Amino acid sequence: MHCDAMYVKGKDCLDTNLAAYASCFYNVCTLNTRMCQPTRLDFVLRLAAIVLFAFLSLPCSAASAPCRIEVVEKDTGWPVPLVELTTTHHVRFVTDNAGLIAFDLPELMGRETWFTINGQGYEVPQDDFGNRGVHFVPESGKTNRIEVQRTIIARRLGRLTGGGLFAEGQKLGQFNDWHESGILGSDTVQTAIYHSKLFWLWGDTVIPSYPLGIFDSSSATTPVKPLSKFEPPLQVLFNYFNDDKGRPRGVAPVPGKGPTWITGYLSLPDASGKEHLVGTYLKIRNHLDVYQVGLVAWDDQRETFETFRVLWNQSEANPKPGLFLDGHPAQWTDPAGKKWVLFGNPFPTVRCPATFEAWGNTNTWEPLKHPDKLLAATTGETVKLHSGSIAWNPWRKRWVTVFMQAEGKPSYLGELWYAEADSPMGPWGRAVKILSHNRYTFYNPRLHPEFTSDNSPILIFEGTYTMEFSGNSNPTPRYDYNQILYRLDLDDPRLKPAQEP
């Protein structure tokens, strides 16, 4: 029998039973060799058949199911996103929006394993050596449940933006219908209600195809109330503005080098009642240097922002911009019944009448005095203000704010506080810390009063979770440089010190 015939006959013998295939391979091969040194070749071919069987069996034995790890909040049982579990040899796993981890390290399956836990406000008790973690034996296809205690007042609902929101659950066979956006990172959100939709806009945006992503603001829409419930797992499906290839694109192609950032984003009516989606743009160079400021207005036909007016260009004579409409806007009607838009970050620094015409006319803009610090309700320490937003809260019947502390502890730009006032102009009461981070930044928090009904004690806010300015060089996979949503229950007794008149 020639080699070709031997190969065909061996191929014909192939079936799904790998042991039978190896035996068949041996039988076919020996037909061609029994007349020539049968003893030695019998031994060689038997060995080859054994090796073939072992090799073909490898994929089947290696494809074991991962161990399912569930991280939940003690007492409520809610899944907890953004909890890191790290092994003693520094392999790190992070829970997804469903609080899940698909653990698949072959070297630790079936072995007692210690996991150090870092939950950014969720933790387990320390042991005698000061370590916070758990240990158990991970096994293929088994489930291990870890309960963590929430140490912050705000509740983490989950990540809004980026890729792999349910990556761990999908490895375990869940959330397979979740649609990936093609966005991996989104910096600093602005939102506005326009044409009965909630328009979302982000700054610099990370994409999969290249380290340089979208630098002229990405954008999407959702219903005005995008959540049916205020508990994890968080699932907000954004309808992005895409290019002709179906990929998210920039929406603010303002001429000039460098990124375009949009701030002061809102919808205003003109004299005829027509809505206009507008904002202030900043052109950036050298990472953070602003060299031009102006106004932009949304073009409904092109679905992009067009330059409305240039307000300032950097020069030796004018090294800094003058007054402009910055931060998160809030609508306010004064005691005389006049409607205003207040711009600030967090507290109002400028106001203008709430019309499109006034927005475009710098002569109508009025600067406002604002505090740069508040006092902590429990300790009396001075809390230096950085960024944040304000909103009228119908349930409290007061103005509320969530803001980031500058030069905070333990995290320099990762400590968030809550305060109230009878008027958006102040005076603002004492503040209570609601959120803290371990060497991580959480900047530009944005309140979402539109998410909830007037009779709800729930306040929703988000911010950008990033290692920028934190001194931390170890970014959290998938979460870094993305938006995370939180819930604050205003009937929580720990907020009482901030709610006193």
N, C-alpha and C positions, 0 to 999 in steps of 0.2 A: 504494500500500500504506500503510495507517494504521500508527501507532506500535505499537498493541497487536499487530497481526498481525506486524509486523517483530520484536517482542520474542519472540513465541511461536516464530517460525521460527528466530530466532537461538538460542533455548533448546534447540530440538529438535536443533540442529547440535552441541551440546556433546558432546564425547567426552573421553577421558583424555589425548589428545594436545593440549597447550596451544597449540602452534603451529597445529595444524589448526583449533582453536577460534577463534583470532584471525583466521585467514584466512576462516573461515566467517562471523565477525561482520562483516568488511569486505564480503564478497560480498552478504550479506543487506541491509546498510545501503545499499549503492550501488543496489540494486534500486529503492529508494524515492526516489533523488535524481538519477538520471541525466537526468531531464527538466528539472532546475532547477540551473543553474550547475555542470555536471559537473566542470569542471577544478578549481575551488577546493575543492569538496567532496571530490573524489577525494583531493586532497592531505591534507585534514583527517582524513578517515576512515582513510587509510593510517597516518597518524601515531597516531591513536587506537588502531588495531589493534596497533601496535608497543608503545605504552605499556601496553595491556591485557595483552599477552603477557608483558612484563617484570614487571608487578605480580603476575600469577598464578604466575609462576615463582619469586618470591622465597621462599616457604616451603620449596620443595624445595631450593634452593641453601643456605639458612641451616641446615637440619637436618643438619649434618655431624656425624659421630661424634667424641666427645672423644678426646683423647690419653690413653692408659692409662699411669699412672706407678706403678711398684711399688717400695716401699721395703722392703728386706730386711736382716737382720743378716749382716754379713760372717762367713764360716766356716760358720754353720749354715744360712743361707738362709731363716731364719724371717721371716715378715712382721712388721713393726714398727708397731704402732699409735702414735698420738700423736707423729707427726713433722710439724713445720710447715715448709712450703716457702713462702717469701715472695718475690715478684717485686720488681724495682727500683722499681715504682710502687705498692708496698705492698699488693698483692692477696695474701691469705694462703690457703693450702690446707692441710688437715690430714688425714693418713692415717686411715682407719677401722680397724676391728678386723682387717681382712684386709690392712692395710698398703697400701691402694690410694688413689689420687687420680684422679678423672676431670677432667682439665684441659681447659677449654673456652673460654679467652679468645680471641676472634677476632682481637684486635689483636696477639697473639703467635704465632699459628699460622704455622708456616713461617719464623719468625724465631729466630735464636740468642738464648736467654733464660737469664739468671742467676737461680738460686733460692738464697736464703739458707736454711740449714737450722738449725733448733732442735729437737733430739730429746729433751730432758730425759733425758740419760744415754746417748744415741746420737748420734754425730757423724761428720763427715768431716774430713779434715786441713785445717789452715789454709793459705791461700795466702800470698804474700809480703807482702800488705797486712793480714794478720790476719783475713781473711774466711773463714768456713766455709760452703761451698756448692758447687753444681755448675752447669754450664751445658750445654745441648743445644738442639736444634731440635725443639720439639714439633710433631707432625704428626697430622692427623686419622686415627684408626683405628690408629695406630702404638703400640708399647709401648716405654717407657724404664724401665730398671731402675737403681735407686740402691742401692748398698751402704753401710751405715753401720756404724761400729765401736762396740760396747757399751763404755762406760767405767765403768759401775756393776756391782756384783757381782750384784745381783738382776736377773732377766729379766722384762721386761714382757710379760704374757700378753694384756692387753686390758681394755677397759672392760666392767664388769658391768651398769651401769644407764644410764638415759637413752634418748634417741631417736636414730635414725639410726646404730645401731652398724655397719651395713653400707651406709650411704648412698652412699658413693663407688662401691663394688662394684655396687650396684643400678643406678646410672647407666650402668655398663658392661655391664649385662645379667646380673649374677650375684646370688646370694643373694635371688632374688625370692620365695622361700618363707619368708623370715624374718618373724616376727610382731612388730609394734610393740606395745609395752605401753601407750602413752598417757602414759608418764612421761618427763619431760625432765631431771629432776635429783633426786638422792637424797643426803641428808646423813647421815653417821655410821651405820654398820651395827652391829646386834646380831644374833647368831644363837644358836639353841638347838635341840637334837634333842628332838622331842616327837611322840609317837605314830608313831614310826619315820619321821618326815619331818624335814627341816631347815627350821625356821621362821626367816625373815629379817624383820628390822624396821628401818626407817629413820626418821630424824627428819624435819625439814622437807622437803617434796617439791614439786618444780616440775612444773606441768601446762601444757598448751598454751593453755588457754582464757582465762587471766587471770594477771597477775603474782603475785597471792596464791594459793598452791596449797593443799596438804594440810598442816595444821599440828598434827594430832593423830596422827602416826605412820602411815605406810603399811606394808604387810606382804605377804608372799608365802611360798609353800612351794616346795621342790624335793626331789628325792631326797637322802638324806644324803650320797651321793657324786655330785655333779652333773656331774662331768667324767670323760670316758672317757680323756682324754689331757691332758697338762700342757704344751701348746704352742699357739701361735696358729694359726688364728684362734679366739678365744674365743667360745663360744656357750652361754650358760646361759639357759634358758627358764624364767622365773618364772611361777608360778601365783598371781596377785595376788588379794587379797580385794577384790571389786568391789561397787559399789552396784547398785541395781535397773536401772540403765541400762548396766551392763557396764563402768563406769569404776572405776579404782582408788580406794579410799576410805580414810579414816582409821579406825584400829582402837582408838584410846585417847581417847574423847570425855570426858575427865575435866572435870567442871564448873569454870568459872572462865575469865576472859579470858586470851588469849595462848596460845602453843603449848604442847603437851604433849610432853615428851621422855621416852623410856624408857631406863633404864640397868639394869645388874645383871640381865640377861635370862637366864633359865635354866629348866630343868624339874627338879622335885623330887618324890619320892614322899612320900605321907602314910603314916600308921601302917598303913593297910590295903593299901598298895602302889599306890594310884592316883596317876597322874602329874598334876602341876599345872604349867602354864606361868605363870611369875610374873615380876615386875620391879619396879623402883623408878621412880616417876614424878616429874618436876619440872615445875612450872608456871612459865612464863617471861613476863616483861614487859620493855619497854625494851631489846629485842634480846637481852640476855644475863643479865638480873637474875632470879635464882630467888626466888620469893615463897612457894612451897609445895612440900613434899616428902611423898610417901606411897608406899604399896604398892598394886600392882594385880595381879589374877589373871585369867586367860583364861576366858571363858565359851564352852564348846564349842558350845552351841546357837545363841547369837547371833553367834559368831565375832567377839568384841570383848573388850577389857579392861574390867573393872569395878573400881571403887575398893574395895580391901580394907581399907585403914587410912590415915588421915591422920597423918603423923608430926610435921609442923611447919608452922606458919603464921608468916610474917614479922610482927614487931611491934617496938615500941621495946624491950620487955623481952627479946625473943629475935630480934635482928637477923640471926643466922646459924644455919643448920641444925646440929644436932648430928651424931652418928655415924649414917651411913646406908650402905646396900649399893650401892656405886657401881662403875662400870667393867665390865670384861669378867671374868665369873666363871671360875674353874678349880676342878675337883674334885681333892681331895687326901686320901690316907689317911696318917695320921701313923704313926710307928714303933710305937705301941701298938695300931694297927689301927682307930682311930676315923676315920670319914669326915667330911670338912669341905668347905665351899665357901669359897674364897678370893676376895675382891672387891678389885680394885685397878686402877690405871691409870698405869703398867703393873704395879708391884709391889704385893703384898697390903697393904691398909690395915686390913682388917677380915675376920674369919672368923665363920662360924656352922656348927653341925652341919648335915649334908647331908640335912635333912628339911623337909617343908613346914611342919610345926608349929614347928620352930625358926626357920625363915625369918620367920614371922609374929610371933615373940616377941622383942622387943628385948632382953630380959634374957639371951638366949643369945648375943648378939653380943659379940665380943671385938675391941678395937682392936689393931693390930699395928704394930710399928716397921718402918720401911722406909727405904731409901736415897733420896736426892733427886739423886744424881749418881753417875756411874761414871767410870773412867779410860779413855781411848782406848788401844787395844793398841799402836799403832805410834808414837804421838807422846807419850803420857803426859798429854795435855791433859785437862782436866776437861770431862765431857760432862753438861750439866744435863738432867735428865729432864723430859719433859712427859707425853705419853700413849702408850699401847701395851697389849700383852697378853702373857701368859705361857702356856706349855703344856708338858706332859710330852712329850718326844720319844723314842719307843722306839728309833729308829735310833741316836741319840746316847746313849741311856740317861742322859739328863740333862734338866733343865728348860732351856727356851730362851725368849728374849724378842726381840721386835722392837718398838722404841720410837722415838718422835719426840723429837728434841732441841729444847729451848727455847733461843732466841737463837742458832740455828745459823748457819753460813756455808757456802756463799754464800747460802742461803735461810734466813730467820729461823725459819720453822716448816716447813721442807721437807726436813730432813736426817734420815734414818732409820738406826738402828744395830742391831746384833745382839750378844747376849751369852748366856752360859750359867751354870748353877749346879747343884750337886748336890741342893739343896733349894730349894723355892719361897720359903723364908724367907731364902735367901742363905747365905753371901755370894756375890754375883754377880761374875763375873770381868770382865776387861777387854773393852771393846767394840770392834767393827769397823764402820765405816760401810759400808752396803750400798746406799744409795739417796740421790741428791742431786737437787735441782731448781734451776732458774734462775728466781728471783723468783716462786716459786709455793709454795703450802702443800700439805702432804700429812699430814693429821692423823687422829687416832684409829685407828691401824692395828689390825687384828684378825687374829690367827692362825686358820688353819683346819686343825687337826690331823686332823679327821674326814675330810678329802678324800683322804688318802693311806693306804696300808697300813703296817703296823708295820715292814716291812723296807725301806721306801723312804727314800732320803736326801733326798727333796724336801720342802721346807717351803713352804706356800702362805699368803700373807697379802694383805690388801687394805687400802685406806685411802681417805679422801676427798680428791680433787684439787680445790682451790679457790683462787681468787685472794684470798680473805679473809685479812686480816692480813699480806699479802705486800708491800703497797705497789705492786702491779701493778694498773693500771686497764684492762688489755686482756685480757679473759677468752678462754680457748681455746674456740672454737666447739664445741658439743656435749659436750665433755669437762668443762667447768667445773662444779663442784658435783656431781660424780658419783664413783662407786666404781671404782677401778682395781685389778686383780688382778695380783700378782707371784708369781714362783717363785724360791726360794732353794735352790740345790744345796749341801747341807751337806757334801759331799765336795770342794767347791771349796777349793784350797789357800790361797786368800786369807783364808779364815775360820779357819785354824789358830791365829793368835794369840789368838782368842777361845775356843778349845776346849782350851786348856791348863788343867790342874787348878789 
